[in-house]
């Protein structure tokens, strides 16, 4: 049985590559979280275009003759 033997310098490069990849992978969410915590909050509202105009034009009317069914208790 033969084993592949790598010199110590090559093994170090593989370890550095794996650790730096993990640091970059984990760094982006960390930076994003810190930016969200310490950045100024925006109070600007998002406009939904025609949907917003359609909803503001709606008028809710309550029919007083409609029978309201009581909630049943499940026991």
C-alpha positions in Angstrom: 0.0 0.0 0.0 1.4 3.4 -1.0 0.6 6.7 0.6 0.9 10.0 -1.0 3.3 12.1 1.0 3.3 15.9 0.6 6.0 18.2 1.8 5.2 20.5 4.7 5.2 23.6 2.6 2.5 22.3 0.3 0.3 21.2 3.3 0.7 24.7 4.8 -0.5 26.3 1.5 -3.6 24.0 1.5 -4.4 25.0 5.1 -3.9 28.7 4.4 -6.2 28.4 1.3 -9.0 26.6 3.3 -8.8 29.1 6.3 -8.7 32.2 4.0 -11.7 30.8 2.1 -13.6 30.3 5.3 -12.7 33.8 6.5 -13.9 35.4 3.3 -17.1 33.3 3.3 -17.9 34.3 6.9 -16.7 37.9 6.6 -19.4 39.1 4.2 -22.4 38.4 6.6 -20.4 39.7 9.5 -19.7 43.0 7.7 -23.3 43.2 6.6 -24.6 42.7 10.2 -22.2 45.3 11.6 -23.2 47.7 8.9 -26.9 47.2 9.8 -26.3 47.7 13.5 -24.2 50.9 13.2 -25.6 52.6 10.1 -28.2 55.3 10.2 -31.8 54.0 9.9 -33.7 55.2 6.9 -37.1 56.7 7.4 -38.0 56.8 3.8 -41.0 54.8 2.9 -41.2 52.5 -0.1 -43.8 53.4 -2.7 -45.7 50.5 -4.3 -46.9 52.5 -7.4 -50.3 51.8 -8.7 -51.2 49.3 -5.9 -50.8 52.0 -3.3 -53.0 54.4 -5.3 -55.6 51.7 -5.8 -55.7 50.8 -2.1 -56.0 54.5 -1.0 -59.0 54.9 -3.4 -60.8 52.0 -1.7 -63.5 52.6 0.8 -64.5 50.0 3.4 -68.2 49.8 4.2 -69.6 47.6 6.9 -72.9 45.9 6.3 -74.8 46.1 9.6 -77.4 43.5 8.5 -74.7 40.8 8.0 -75.0 38.1 10.7 -71.8 37.5 12.6 -71.3 33.9 13.5 -70.0 33.2 17.0 -66.7 31.4 17.4 -67.1 27.8 18.5 -64.9 26.4 21.2 -63.2 23.2 20.4 -62.9 21.2 23.6 
